[in-house]
Amino acid sequence: MRRTSKRSFKHRTVGAVVRAQAWFAIGLVFLTGCHPTQPFYFHNDGDLSHYLDRLQTIDYPDVDHARLAEVTHARPPLNVADPNFDSFWDLSLEEVISIALQNSKVIRNLGAVTQFGVADGLLNRTAASATVYDPAISETNTLSGPRPVDRSTGSLFLTEPQAQATQQGVEDALSEFDAQFFSSLTYSTTDRPRNVQAGNPFNPLFFQQNSGQYLATLSKKTATGALFSLRNRTTYTWNNIPIGIGRALPSDWQTEFEIEAQIPLLRGAGAEVNRIPILLARINTDISLADFEAAVRNLLMDIENTYWDLYAAYRALETARIGRDSAQVVWRNTYAKLEAGTEGTQREAQTREQYFFFRAQLETAQHELFETEARLRWLMGLSSSDGRVIRPKDEPTLAEVHFDWQEILTEALIRSPELRQQKWRIKQRELELVAAKNQLLPRLNGTLLYRWVGVGDELINADRNGLNFPSPGSTAFDELTEGNFQEALMGLEFTPPQFGARRPLAAIRNAQLQLARAKAQLEEMELQQTHLLSSAWRNVKFRYALAVSHFDRWAASQADVESATALFERGKENLDIVLDAQRRRAQSQIDFYRALAEYNKAIAEVHFRKGSLLEYNGIQLAEGPWPQKAYWDALEKARQRDSSYYLRWGTTQPAPISRGPVDEEPGYAEPMPEEVAPETIPAPEPHRPTPAEPSGPAPTPARPGPVTQRSTNGTMAVQTASYQVPASSRRSQQPENSTPVRPSQPTHRGSPESPDPGGSSYSGDPLQRPATSASGGNPLR
C-alpha cells in the first residue's frame, strides 16, 4: 500500500509539470501571436533596397520617343454640341492622296482586324498593317547562322543546299557562297616518364617535348556546288631525344601549303540546284513588293471612298439645313396664324414636329460629317482636329463611264497583285520540286588535293642561305619554295540513297502535291477575281442608273413641293400634304447625292479590281537609290559580261523565273492576246445640277444620254454629261432666315423665334461659301 501511494504521487507530480508547461506555451502564443519571426543579425543596417517583395510588376519601358506634333497638338474634336472651328480646308482628291502617301510609313487600312474606333484593334490594326520598310526587311531577313567549319582542316563542310521556301532574305542566301577564313594557333608541352629501361639513348626515361601548330584556311563555295580551299599548316617540334642518336636537330619547323577541291558530281551538283535558295529568297522579296503594292492600293481605295463619303455628307448636311430652314418658315407662318386666331393648334403642332424632324436630321448629318472627316484625317495621317474642317474641292463624275468587259477582264487577270503573288508561289513550288528530285540522286563527291612541303631548322629568314634540311640553319620556307617535296591526293566518296529511298520519294511527292495545290488556288483566285470584277462592273451600271432615277425623283419632288405649297396657300390642300412633300424632296436630294458618290466609288472599284487604281490616281511605286558602290559593281559586272562569250552549260544553266519588271505606265497590262490595250478614262469636268430652293418653275431635267465614244485606237473617250437644268431651277438664292417678333404671351409649345439653338447665320451650299462666318457662327449649322 505504501509503494502504491508513492507511485500515485509521482504520477500526479509529472502531470502537474506537463500541465504547467502547456499553459506556459499557450500564454506565449497569446503574448507573441501566431506568426513566424525573422532571425536576429548583429550587422543588420536596415538597407533592404535590393529586396523585391514580388516576382513581377507592371512596369513602364525606358523608351525615349518623340511624339508626332499631330498627337501632342490635337485639339478637342468637333461635335454637335460644340461645332465651331476656324476655317475650311478645301482639298482636291489628288491633294488628299499626296498628303496621305507622305504620312504613311505605316499603310493605313479601314478594313483591318477590327472596326475603326474599337480599342482592342489599336495594336492589331497597326501590327497587321504593311509599312514602307517591309520589302527591305524581307530582303535583309536572316534565318540561318554561320556555316560550320571543320576545325581539323579549317575548311567549310561540303553541304547540300536546303531548298525550301522560307522567310530567308537574298543577302542571307547569298552568304552561302561567301569566302570563309579560319585560323587557329595551339602550343603544348609534354613532360612524363616512360616505361623504358634507364640509359636508353633513343627513348629517354623522362620524355620532354614542346610543340606548336598554326593553321590558316581560306575556303570558298562556287555556284556549281564545288568547295575550294587554300590552306597553310605550320608545325614546330622540340624534344629531349639526344642529337646524333635519334634526331639530327634539337628542333624543327614544318610548313605545308595545300590546294584542295571537293566537287559534287551527282547530288548537289550544278548551278541550277545551288542557286535555288537564292531564287526562293528573291521571290520572297517579290511577294513582299506585291504585298506593299496591294497595301498602297487599298489605302487609295479607302481614301477615295472616304473622300466621296465626305462629299455626300456635306450634301446631306446642306439638304438637311435647307429642309430645316423651310420647315422653320412654315412653322413661323403657322405660329403667327395661331397667335392671330386663324389657325388651329393641330397644324401648329404638325409644323413644329416637321421642324424638329429636320433639325434632328441636321444634327445627324453634322455628326456623320464630323465622323467621316475624322476618318479621312486618319487615313491622311493628320491630327484628329486642328481647327480646320476638310472640305472636298473636286466634284464627282457625272458622265456615264463605259468599260469594255474583255479588256478589263484581261487586265485584271494580269495586273492583280494577289494573282502575281500566287504565281510567284507557284514558281517557288516548282523550284522546290527540282531540289527534291535532286535529293534522289546518290552522293558522289570527288576530292583533289595538292600539297607543297618544307622542313627546316628555322621557319624563315630574310635571305636565302642555300642550306637544306637537315643542315643546321636551314629554313622551312626555303625548302618549300624550292619545291623539292610535293604530295597529291585523289579520292571519291560514294553514298547511295537509302534502300527504298522513302524520304526523297516522299519529298518529291510532297512537292508535287504542293505545286498542284498552288495551281488549283490560282485557278480559284482567277475565278473569284472574275466574279469580283463582274460585280464591280455591274455596280457601275447600277449606280449610274440609280443616280439618274434619284435625280428625276428629285426634280419631281421639287415640282410636287411647289404645287402643294401653291394649293395650300389658296386653301385647296391640307398642310400635311405640304409637309410630306417637303420631306420627300429632302430625302430625294440626299439620295441623289449619295447615289452620285456611290457611282464614283463604283468607278474606282473597277480600277481597284483590274489593278489600275494606282495609275488612275497618278501613283507610281519606285525604289530608293542604292549606294554608289552597288552601281559601280553592277557596271563592272555588265562590262565583264559584255566582253565574254556565252556558253550553254546544259542542266547547270538556271531557267528564267521572271518576265521582267512590271511597267507602271498608264494602260499597261503585259502582252495580251490579240494586242488588246486597256482603256484610259480621263477625268471629266461635270456640271452639277442644284435644284434646291428654286425661285422659278419646277426643273425639267433631261435624262443623260450616252457620253462615251469608242475610239479607233481602243481607248475610251469620256465626255461630260449635261443635265440641262434651267438656270432658274438652280440654287441661286439663300433661304429666308428672318427672325419673327417674340409673342407677348409665351406658350408651352415653344416659340419659333430662332428655333435653332446653334443660330444659323449661314444658309446655302457649304461646299461653295466662304471659309468662315462673318458673324462668328458655325457655317455647318
C-alpha positions in Angstrom: 0.0 0.0 0.0 2.8 2.4 0.7 4.6 1.6 -2.6 1.3 2.3 -4.5 0.9 5.6 -2.8 4.4 6.7 -3.8 3.7 5.7 -7.4 0.5 7.7 -7.5 2.2 10.8 -6.0 4.9 10.6 -8.7 2.3 10.4 -11.5 0.4 13.4 -10.1 3.6 15.4 -9.9 4.6 14.7 -13.5 1.1 15.6 -14.7 1.2 18.9 -12.9 4.5 19.8 -14.6 3.2 18.9 -18.0 0.1 21.0 -17.5 2.2 23.9 -16.3 4.3 23.7 -19.4 1.3 23.6 -21.7 -0.3 26.6 -20.0 3.0 28.4 -20.3 3.2 27.6 -24.1 -0.4 28.8 -24.6 0.4 32.0 -22.8 3.4 32.6 -25.0 1.3 32.1 -28.1 -1.2 34.7 -26.9 1.5 37.1 -26.0 3.6 36.8 -29.1 0.9 36.0 -31.7 0.7 33.1 -34.2 3.3 34.3 -36.8 6.8 33.4 -37.8 9.7 35.6 -36.7 12.8 36.6 -38.6 16.2 35.7 -37.1 18.4 38.3 -35.4 21.6 39.6 -37.1 24.2 41.7 -35.4 25.3 43.6 -38.6 21.8 44.4 -39.9 22.0 48.1 -41.1 18.4 48.2 -42.4 19.2 48.8 -46.1 16.9 46.5 -48.0 16.9 48.3 -51.4 17.9 45.0 -53.1 14.9 43.2 -51.7 11.9 42.6 -54.0 8.6 41.7 -52.4 7.0 40.4 -55.7 8.2 38.5 -58.7 6.5 40.6 -61.5 5.2 44.1 -61.7 3.6 46.1 -64.5 6.5 48.4 -65.4 6.8 51.2 -67.9 9.5 50.8 -70.6 12.5 53.1 -70.6 12.0 54.3 -74.2 12.7 57.9 -75.3 10.2 58.6 -78.0 9.4 61.9 -79.7 5.7 62.0 -80.3 4.3 63.5 -83.5 3.0 67.0 -83.5 -0.3 65.7 -84.8 -0.6 63.8 -81.5 0.6 66.3 -79.0 -1.2 69.3 -80.5 -4.5 67.7 -81.3 -7.5 69.9 -80.4 -10.8 68.8 -78.9 -12.8 67.1 -81.6 -15.7 68.8 -83.3 -19.1 67.7 -82.2 -22.8 68.6 -82.4 -22.7 70.4 -79.0 -19.6 72.4 -79.9 -19.3 72.5 -83.8 -17.3 75.8 -84.1 -14.0 75.7 -86.0 -11.6 78.2 -87.5 -11.8 77.7 -91.2 -12.5 75.2 -94.1 -9.6 73.4 -95.7 -10.5 72.9 -99.3 -8.7 69.9 -100.7 -8.9 68.0 -104.0 -8.7 64.2 -104.2 -5.2 64.5 -105.6 -4.0 66.6 -102.7 -5.6 64.3 -100.2 -3.7 61.3 -101.7 -0.5 63.2 -101.8 -0.7 64.1 -98.1 -1.7 60.6 -97.2 1.2 59.0 -99.0 3.7 61.4 -97.5 2.4 60.5 -94.0 2.1 56.7 -94.5 5.2 55.0 -93.2 2.5 52.5 -91.9 0.0 51.9 -94.6 -3.4 52.5 -93.0 -6.5 50.5 -93.9 -10.0 51.0 -92.7 -10.8 47.3 -93.3 -8.2 46.0 -90.8 -8.7 43.5 -88.0 -11.4 45.4 -86.1 -13.7 48.2 -87.0 -12.3 51.7 -86.7 -12.7 53.1 -83.2 -12.6 49.8 -81.2 -10.0 49.9 -78.5 -8.7 46.4 -78.9 -8.0 47.0 -82.5 -5.2 49.5 -81.8 -2.4 47.0 -81.6 -3.8 44.5 -84.1 -4.5 47.2 -86.6 -1.0 48.6 -86.5 0.8 45.3 -86.2 -1.0 43.8 -89.1 -0.6 46.8 -91.4 2.0 47.0 -94.1 4.8 49.5 -93.9 7.3 51.1 -96.3 10.0 49.0 -94.5 8.6 45.6 -95.3 10.3 45.0 -98.7 13.7 46.0 -97.3 13.1 43.8 -94.2 12.2 40.9 -96.4 15.3 41.5 -98.5 17.6 41.5 -95.4 15.9 38.9 -93.2 18.3 36.3 -91.8 17.4 32.8 -90.7 20.5 30.6 -90.9 23.6 31.1 -88.8 27.2 31.0 -89.8 28.3 27.9 -91.7 30.1 25.3 -89.6 33.8 24.8 -90.1 35.9 21.6 -89.9 38.4 22.6 -87.2 40.9 19.9 -88.2 41.3 21.3 -91.7 39.8 24.8 -91.3 37.5 24.3 -94.4 33.8 24.6 -94.8 31.8 21.4 -94.8 30.6 20.3 -98.2 26.9 20.5 -97.6 23.9 20.2 -99.9 21.5 23.2 -100.5 18.4 23.1 -98.4 15.9 24.4 -101.0 12.6 25.2 -99.3 10.6 28.4 -99.3 11.1 30.3 -96.0 11.4 33.9 -95.0 15.1 34.0 -95.8 16.4 37.2 -97.4 18.5 37.4 -100.5 21.7 38.5 -98.7 21.3 35.7 -96.3 21.0 33.2 -99.1 24.0 34.7 -101.0 26.1 34.3 -97.8 26.3 30.6 -98.6 28.8 31.5 -101.3 30.9 33.9 -99.3 34.6 33.1 -98.7 35.4 31.9 -95.2 38.7 32.4 -93.4 39.7 30.2 -90.4 42.8 30.2 -88.3 44.0 28.5 -85.1 47.1 28.6 -83.0 48.0 25.9 -80.4 51.0 25.3 -78.2 51.5 22.3 -76.0 54.2 20.8 -73.6 54.8 17.2 -72.7 56.7 16.1 -69.5 56.1 12.4 -68.5 58.0 9.3 -67.6 58.1 6.3 -70.0 58.0 2.6 -69.5 61.6 2.1 -70.8 64.9 1.0 -69.3 67.2 3.6 -67.9 70.0 4.7 -70.2 68.2 4.1 -73.5 69.7 6.8 -75.7 66.9 6.5 -78.4 64.0 6.6 -76.0 64.8 8.5 -72.7 63.1 7.5 -69.5 61.7 11.1 -68.9 60.4 12.4 -72.2 60.0 16.2 -72.6 58.6 17.9 -75.7 57.4 21.4 -76.8 55.2 21.6 -79.9 53.0 24.3 -81.6 50.8 24.4 -84.7 49.3 27.2 -86.7 46.5 26.6 -89.2 45.1 29.1 -91.7 42.5 28.2 -94.3 40.5 30.2 -96.9 37.6 28.3 -98.4 35.0 29.3 -100.9 31.9 27.6 -102.3 31.2 28.1 -106.0 27.9 28.4 -107.8 28.2 24.8 -109.1 28.5 23.4 -105.5 32.3 22.8 -105.5 34.3 23.8 -102.5 37.8 25.1 -102.9 40.2 25.6 -100.0 43.7 27.2 -99.7 45.4 26.0 -96.6 48.7 26.6 -94.7 49.7 24.4 -91.7 52.9 25.2 -89.8 54.2 22.9 -87.1 57.1 23.4 -84.6 58.6 20.4 -82.6 61.3 20.2 -79.9 62.1 17.2 -77.6 64.9 15.9 -75.4 65.9 12.9 -77.6 69.7 13.2 -77.9 71.1 14.7 -81.1 73.1 12.4 -83.2 71.4 9.3 -81.9 67.7 9.7 -82.5 67.5 13.3 -84.0 69.6 15.4 -86.4 68.5 18.7 -84.9 67.1 19.6 -81.5 64.0 21.2 -83.1 62.4 21.6 -86.5 59.8 23.6 -88.4 57.5 22.1 -90.9 55.2 24.2 -93.2 52.7 22.9 -95.7 50.7 24.7 -98.4 47.6 22.9 -99.8 45.1 23.5 -102.5 42.0 21.3 -102.1 38.9 20.9 -104.3 35.8 19.0 -103.2 33.5 18.6 -106.2 30.0 17.1 -106.0 29.3 15.0 -109.2 25.7 13.9 -108.8 23.7 15.2 -105.8 24.1 18.9 -105.2 26.0 19.5 -108.4 25.2 22.2 -110.9 24.4 25.9 -110.8 20.6 25.3 -111.0 20.2 23.4 -107.8 22.7 25.5 -105.9 21.0 28.8 -106.9 17.5 27.6 -105.9 17.8 29.0 -102.3 18.7 32.4 -103.7 15.9 32.4 -106.2 13.4 31.4 -103.4 14.7 34.3 -101.3 14.4 36.7 -104.2 10.8 35.5 -104.8 10.1 36.3 -101.1 11.1 39.9 -101.9 8.8 40.0 -105.0 6.0 38.7 -102.8 6.7 41.4 -100.3 6.7 44.0 -103.0 3.3 42.8 -104.2 2.0 43.0 -100.6 3.3 46.6 -100.4 1.6 47.5 -103.7 -1.7 45.9 -102.6 -1.5 47.9 -99.3 -1.0 51.2 -101.1 -3.8 50.3 -103.5 -6.1 49.5 -100.5 -5.1 52.8 -99.0 -6.0 54.7 -102.1 -9.4 52.9 -102.3 -10.1 53.8 -98.7 -9.2 57.4 -99.4 -11.3 57.7 -102.5 -14.3 56.1 -100.8 -14.0 58.3 -97.7 -13.5 61.4 -99.9 -16.7 60.9 -101.7 -18.4 59.9 -98.5 -17.4 63.2 -97.1 -18.7 64.9 -100.2 -22.1 63.1 -99.7 -22.0 64.1 -96.0 -21.7 67.8 -97.0 -24.6 67.4 -99.4 -26.7 65.7 -96.8 -25.9 68.5 -94.4 -26.8 71.1 -97.0 -30.1 69.3 -97.7 -30.9 68.9 -94.0 -30.3 72.6 -93.4 -32.5 73.6 -96.4 -35.2 71.4 -95.1 -34.9 72.8 -91.6 -35.0 76.4 -92.9 -38.1 75.6 -95.0 -39.7 73.9 -92.0 -38.8 77.0 -89.9 -40.6 79.3 -92.3 -43.7 77.1 -92.4 -43.7 76.9 -88.6 -43.2 80.6 -88.3 -46.2 81.3 -90.5 -48.4 78.8 -88.8 -47.4 80.1 -85.4 -48.3 83.6 -86.5 -51.7 82.4 -87.7 -52.2 80.6 -84.4 -51.5 83.8 -82.5 -53.9 85.7 -84.7 -56.6 83.0 -84.2 -56.8 82.0 -87.8 -55.1 78.6 -87.5 -55.6 75.6 -85.2 -53.4 74.0 -82.7 -53.1 70.8 -84.6 -51.5 72.4 -87.7 -49.1 74.3 -85.5 -48.0 71.0 -83.8 -47.6 69.4 -87.2 -45.3 72.2 -88.4 -43.4 72.2 -85.1 -42.9 68.4 -85.4 -41.7 68.9 -89.0 -39.2 71.5 -87.9 -37.7 69.3 -85.1 -37.6 66.4 -87.6 -35.4 68.3 -90.0 -33.4 69.7 -87.1 -32.7 66.2 -85.9 -31.7 65.3 -89.5 -29.4 68.3 -89.5 -27.7 67.2 -86.3 -27.4 63.6 -87.5 -25.9 64.9 -90.8 -23.5 67.1 -88.9 -22.3 64.2 -86.7 -21.8 61.9 -89.7 -19.8 64.7 -91.4 -17.5 65.1 -88.5 -17.1 61.3 -88.3 -16.3 61.0 -92.0 -13.9 63.9 -91.9 -12.1 62.3 -88.9 -11.8 59.0 -90.9 -10.3 60.9 -93.8 -7.9 62.7 -91.4 -6.8 59.3 -90.0 -6.1 58.0 -93.5 -4.1 61.1 -94.3 -2.0 60.8 -91.1 -3.2 64.1 -89.6 -4.3 65.0 -86.1 -7.9 64.3 -85.2 -8.7 68.0 -85.1 -6.7 71.1 -85.8 -9.3 73.9 -86.1 -9.9 73.2 -89.8 -12.5 71.1 -91.4 -11.6 69.4 -94.7 -14.0 70.2 -97.5 -13.9 68.3 -100.8 -12.9 70.6 -103.7 -13.5 68.1 -106.5 -16.9 67.4 -108.0 -17.9 63.8 -108.7 -18.1 62.5 -112.2 -21.5 62.8 -113.7 -20.5 61.2 -117.1 -21.6 57.7 -117.8 -18.4 55.6 -118.0 -18.3 52.5 -120.2 -15.7 49.8 -119.5 -15.0 47.2 -122.2 -15.5 43.9 -120.5 -12.9 41.8 -122.4 -10.3 44.5 -121.9 -10.7 44.9 -118.2 -11.0 41.2 -117.7 -7.7 40.6 -119.4 -6.1 43.4 -117.5 -7.4 42.2 -114.1 -6.0 38.7 -114.6 -2.6 40.1 -115.3 -2.2 43.2 -113.1 -3.7 41.9 -109.9 -1.1 41.9 -107.1 -2.8 39.0 -105.4 -2.6 36.9 -108.6 1.0 37.9 -109.1 1.8 36.8 -105.6 0.2 33.4 -106.2 2.2 33.0 -109.4 5.4 33.7 -107.5 4.4 31.0 -105.0 3.9 28.5 -107.9 7.4 29.4 -109.1 8.6 28.6 -105.6 6.9 25.2 -105.6 8.4 24.4 -109.0 11.9 25.2 -107.7 11.3 23.1 -104.6 10.3 20.2 -106.8 13.6 20.5 -108.7 15.5 20.4 -105.5 13.5 17.5 -104.2 14.3 15.4 -107.3 18.0 16.2 -106.9 17.9 14.6 -103.5 17.0 11.3 -105.1 20.5 11.1 -106.8 23.3 9.3 -105.0 26.1 11.3 -103.3 29.2 11.1 -105.4 31.9 13.6 -104.4 35.4 13.9 -105.7 38.4 15.2 -103.8 41.6 16.7 -105.3 44.5 17.9 -103.1 47.9 19.1 -103.9 50.5 19.9 -101.2 53.9 21.6 -101.1 56.0 20.7 -98.0 59.0 22.5 -96.5 61.1 21.4 -93.4 64.0 23.3 -91.7 65.8 24.2 -88.6 64.2 27.6 -88.7 61.0 28.7 -90.1 62.1 31.6 -92.3 65.0 34.0 -92.8 65.3 37.4 -94.5 67.8 35.9 -97.1 68.2 32.5 -98.6 71.3 30.7 -97.2 71.3 27.7 -99.6 71.2 25.2 -96.7 68.8 22.3 -96.9 67.3 20.2 -94.2 68.7 18.6 -92.0 71.6 21.1 -92.0 71.7 23.4 -89.0 70.4 26.9 -90.1 68.2 25.6 -92.9 64.7 27.2 -93.2 61.4 25.6 -93.9 60.3 28.2 -96.4 63.5 27.8 -98.5 62.6 24.1 -98.8 59.0 25.0 -99.6 59.8 27.4 -102.4 62.4 25.1 -103.9 59.6 22.6 -104.5 61.6 19.6 -103.5 58.7 17.9 -101.6 55.3 17.7 -103.2 52.3 15.5 -102.5 49.0 14.8 -104.1 45.7 13.1 -103.2 42.7 12.0 -105.3 39.6 10.4 -103.9 36.0 9.5 -104.5 33.2 9.3 -101.9 30.0 7.4 -102.9 26.9 7.1 -100.8 23.7 5.8 -102.5 20.3 6.7 -101.2 18.8 4.5 -98.5 17.3 1.3 -99.8 13.8 2.1 -100.9 14.5 5.9 -100.9 11.4 6.6 -98.9 12.4 10.0 -97.7 13.4 11.5 -101.1 10.4 9.9 -102.8 8.1 11.3 -100.2 9.7 14.7 -100.5 9.1 14.6 -104.3 5.5 13.6 -103.8 5.0 16.4 -101.3 6.5 19.0 -103.6 4.3 17.8 -106.5 1.2 18.0 -104.3 2.1 21.5 -103.1 2.6 22.6 -106.7 -0.8 21.1 -107.7 -2.4 22.8 -104.7 -0.9 26.2 -105.6 -2.1 25.9 -109.2 -5.6 25.0 -108.0 -5.5 28.0 -105.7 -4.5 30.2 -108.6 -7.4 28.9 -110.7 -9.8 29.6 -107.9 -8.4 33.1 -107.4 -8.8 33.9 -111.0 -12.4 32.7 -110.9 -13.0 34.8 -107.9 -11.3 37.8 -109.5 -13.7 37.4 -112.4 -16.7 37.4 -110.2 -15.4 40.4 -108.2 -14.7 42.3 -111.4 -18.1 41.4 -112.7 -19.8 42.7 -109.6 -17.9 45.9 -109.8 -18.7 46.3 -113.5 -22.4 45.6 -112.8 -22.3 48.1 -109.9 -21.2 50.9 -112.2 -24.2 50.4 -114.4 -26.5 50.2 -111.4 -25.1 53.2 -109.6 -25.4 55.4 -112.7 -28.9 54.3 -113.4 -29.8 54.8 -109.7 -28.3 58.4 -109.8 -30.4 59.2 -112.9 -33.5 57.9 -111.2 -32.9 59.8 -108.0 -32.3 63.0 -110.0 -35.6 62.5 -111.8 -37.2 61.8 -108.4 -35.6 65.0 -107.0 -37.0 67.1 -109.9 -40.5 65.5 -109.5 -40.5 66.1 -105.7 -39.4 69.7 -106.3 -42.4 70.2 -108.6 -44.6 68.5 -106.0 -43.5 70.8 -103.3 -44.2 73.9 -105.4 -47.6 72.6 -106.4 -48.6 71.6 -102.9 -47.4 74.9 -101.5 -49.4 76.9 -104.0 -52.5 74.8 -103.4 -52.1 75.2 -99.7 -51.8 78.9 -99.9 -55.0 79.0 -101.9 -56.7 76.8 -99.3 -57.2 73.9 -101.6 -54.8 71.5 -100.0 -54.1 70.2 -96.4 -50.9 71.2 -94.6 -49.8 67.6 -94.1 -49.5 67.2 -97.9 -47.1 70.1 -98.0 -45.1 68.7 -95.1 -44.9 65.3 -96.6 -43.8 66.8 -100.0 -41.0 68.7 -98.2 -39.8 65.6 -96.6 -39.8 63.6 -99.8 -37.9 66.4 -101.6 -35.2 66.4 -98.9 -34.9 62.7 -98.9 -34.7 62.5 -102.7 -32.0 65.2 -102.8 -30.0 63.3 -100.2 -30.5 60.0 -102.1 -29.3 61.6 -105.3 -26.0 62.9 -103.9 -25.5 59.7 -102.1 -26.0 57.7 -105.3 -23.7 60.1 -107.1 -21.0 59.5 -104.5 -21.6 55.7 -104.8 -21.3 55.9 -108.6 -17.8 57.5 -108.3 -16.8 54.9 -105.7 -18.0 52.2 -108.1 -15.8 53.6 -110.9 -12.8 53.5 -108.5 -13.8 49.9 -107.6 -13.5 48.8 -111.2 -10.0 50.2 -111.3 -9.3 48.5 -108.0 -10.3 45.1 -109.3 -8.5 45.4 -112.6 -5.3 46.6 -110.9 -5.1 50.1 -112.4 -6.1 52.1 -109.3 -2.6 53.5 -108.8 -2.3 54.7 -112.3 -5.9 56.0 -112.1 -4.7 58.3 -109.3 -1.3 59.1 -110.9 0.7 57.0 -108.4 3.9 55.0 -109.3 6.0 52.8 -107.0 9.7 53.3 -107.1 12.7 52.1 -105.1 15.1 54.5 -103.4 18.7 54.9 -104.7 21.3 52.2 -103.9 24.7 53.0 -102.6 27.1 54.3 -105.2 29.3 51.2 -104.7 26.4 49.0 -105.8 26.1 50.9 -109.1 29.9 50.7 -109.6 29.9 46.9 -109.1 26.9 46.4 -111.3 28.6 48.4 -114.1 31.7 46.2 -113.7 29.7 43.0 -114.0 27.9 44.4 -117.0 31.1 45.2 -118.8 32.5 41.8 -117.9 29.5 40.0 -119.4 29.7 42.2 -122.5 33.3 41.2 -123.2 32.8 37.5 -122.6 31.3 34.7 -124.7 28.0 33.0 -123.9 28.4 29.2 -123.2 25.4 26.9 -122.7 26.1 24.8 -119.6 23.2 22.4 -120.1 21.5 21.4 -116.8 23.7 23.9 -114.8 22.1 26.9 -116.6 19.3 28.2 -114.4 16.0 28.7 -116.1 14.4 32.2 -116.0 11.9 32.8 -113.3 10.8 36.3 -114.1 9.5 38.0 -117.2 10.8 41.4 -116.3 9.6 44.3 -114.2 6.0 45.4 -114.1 5.6 48.5 -116.2 3.6 51.1 -114.2 2.8 53.3 -117.1 -0.9 54.0 -117.6 -2.6 51.4 -119.7 0.0 48.7 -119.2 -1.4 45.1 -118.9 1.6 42.9 -120.1 1.4 41.4 -123.6 -2.3 40.5 -124.0 -4.0 38.3 -126.6 -4.7 40.0 -129.9 -2.8 43.1 -128.7 -5.7 44.3 -126.6 -4.9 47.6 -124.7 -6.7 48.7 -121.5 -8.9 51.7 -121.5 -7.9 55.1 -120.2 -10.6 57.3 -118.7 -9.8 61.0 -118.4 -11.5 62.8 -115.5 -14.4 64.8 -116.9 -15.5 68.3 -115.8 -19.1 67.7 -114.7 -21.9 70.2 -114.5 -23.6 69.7 -111.1 -27.4 70.0 -111.0 -28.7 72.0 -108.0 -32.5 72.1 -107.9 -32.7 73.0 -104.2 -34.9 76.1 -103.3 -35.8 77.1 -106.9 -37.1 80.6 -107.4 -38.8 79.8 -110.8 -40.8 76.9 -112.2 -40.0 73.3 -111.4 -36.9 71.9 -113.0 -37.2 69.8 -116.1 -34.0 67.8 -116.3 -33.3 65.8 -119.3 -32.1 62.2 -118.9 -28.4 62.0 -119.6 -27.7 60.4 -122.9 -24.6 58.3 -123.9 -21.4 60.2 -123.2 -18.7 57.8 -124.3 -17.4 57.0 -127.7 -15.3 54.1 -128.8 -12.2 55.4 -130.4 -10.3 53.6 -133.2 -7.2 53.0 -131.0 -9.1 51.1 -128.3 -9.1 53.8 -125.7 -12.2 55.3 -124.0 -13.1 59.0 -124.7 -15.4 60.2 -122.0 -17.4 63.3 -122.4 -19.1 65.4 -119.8 -22.7 64.8 -119.1 -25.1 67.8 -119.0 -28.4 67.6 -117.3 -29.6 70.8 -119.0 -31.1 72.2 -115.8 -32.7 75.6 -116.4 -30.8 78.4 -114.7 -33.9 79.4 -112.8 -34.1 76.0 -111.1 -30.5 76.1 -109.8 -29.9 77.2 -106.2 -29.1 80.9 -106.7 -30.7 82.3 -103.6 -30.4 81.5 -100.0 -33.5 80.6 -98.0 -35.1 83.2 -95.9 -33.7 83.4 -92.4 -35.6 86.3 -90.8 -36.4 86.3 -87.1 -40.0 86.7 -86.1 -41.2 89.0 -83.3 -41.4 87.3 -79.9 -45.1 86.9 -78.9 -46.2 88.8 -75.9 -47.5 85.7 -74.1 -45.2 82.7 -74.4 -46.8 79.3 -74.5 -45.7 75.8 -73.5 -45.4 74.8 -77.1 -42.3 76.8 -77.6 -41.6 79.7 -79.9 -40.4 79.6 -83.5 -38.2 82.6 -82.8 -34.7 81.4 -83.7 -35.7 77.8 -83.1 -32.2 76.5 -83.9 -30.2 76.6 -80.7 -27.0 77.0 -82.7 -28.2 80.1 -84.6 -28.0 79.7 -88.4 -26.1 82.7 -89.6 -25.4 81.0 -92.9 -27.5 79.3 -95.5 -26.7 77.9 -98.8 -24.1 75.4 -100.1 -21.3 74.5 -97.6 -19.1 73.4 -100.5 -19.2 76.9 -102.1 -19.5 79.5 -99.4 -16.6 81.4 -97.7 -14.4 79.6 -95.2 -15.7 81.4 -92.1 -18.7 83.2 -90.9 -18.6 87.0 -90.7 -20.7 86.9 -87.5 -18.5 84.2 -85.9 -21.2 81.5 -86.1 -20.9 77.9 -87.3 -21.3 77.6 -91.1 -22.1 73.9 -90.7 -25.3 74.8 -88.9 
